[in-house]
Structures are given as structure tokens and as C-alpha cells.
Amino acid sequence: MSGSYTPGSNDEVLLFQEQNKFMYDVFTLLQTPMEIHSVRNFEASRDAQANWRSLTLYMHTSNRADIAIENSLDKSHPRD
């Protein structure tokens, strides 16, 4: 998913709208407090692309996200 994609032709717009609906539904399955908060922020518009931009900005700038990534990596690659 791209936070900056803009469809060009009418067919691309229609396809993008359907993909956006699908991805918003996928985002509703996310479970962390920040993910739930982000989905709720875009509930009225159901804008998956804007939700993705919001989540990626959070993941790139948040200390809490950095810690969660470290913890996830530690679990997947335990040290002896």
C-alpha cells in the first residue's frame, strides 16, 4: 500500500476505491491500541490510504513503536 498513490484513469479510480474498501476492512482487524485508535479516526471516511499514512508516520516517529519493534525482534531472534 502506498500513502501517496493517486489513480489516473476512471478504471484505476474504480479499482482503487474497491481496494481502499478492502484494506480498511483489513485494518479493522488490527489489535494494538494505536492501531485501533487510527482505524477509529478514519471510521467516517473509511479512508484506508489516510489510515496507512497515519500508521506509518507513527511507526517511523514513535518511541513506543521503536520499543515494540525491538521486542518483536527479540522474540523472533532470542539471544543465548
N, C-alpha and C positions, 0 to 999 in steps of 0.2 A: 504494500500500500504506500502511496506517495501523498504527502501532505500538500503538495503543490501542483498535482496533476490537474489540467484543465482540458476537458474533452473538446474536440474540434467540430466534427460533423454531427448532424442530427442523430445518426445511428450511434455514434460514440456517446452522445449525451444520454440517450435512452439506456444504453448498456451501463454507463457509469451510474445512473440513477438506480438501476437494479442491483449493481454491485454494492453501492452505498447502503441500500436497504439491508442486504445480506450481511455486510460487515457490521452494521450497527447491531443487528441481532446477535452476531458472534460476540461483540463487545459486552453485551448484557450478561454473558457467562463469566466474565472476569470477576475475581473474588476479593482482591485486596481493597482496603478502604479507599485508597486513592483512585483505583480503577472504577469502583462503584460510584464515587463522587463525580468522576469525569463523565461517566455514562449519564448520570442524572442531570449534569449540567447541559447536556445536549439532547435531553429527552424530548423537548418540544419540537426541535428541528429534525431530530433523528439524523444528524449530520455526522456520519462515521468519519469522514475526512477531517473535519474540525476536531473531533474527539481524538483521532490519531495524532494530529498536531499537538494537542494539549498533552496527551500522554507522553509523546516523545520529548517534548520540551521538559516535562517533569523528570523523565528518566535521565536526561542529559544535564540537568542543573540541580537536582535534589541530593542532598547528603544522605537522606533516608534511602533513596534509590541506590546510591553507591554501596551502602551497607548491605542492602538486600541482595545486590549482585554478588558482593563478596561472600555473603553467607551461602548463597546458592552455589557458587563455585567451590566453596569449601566442602559442601555436602557432596558434590559430584566428583571431587578430586581430593579425598581425605589424605591428610599428611600422616606419615607413620611416626 
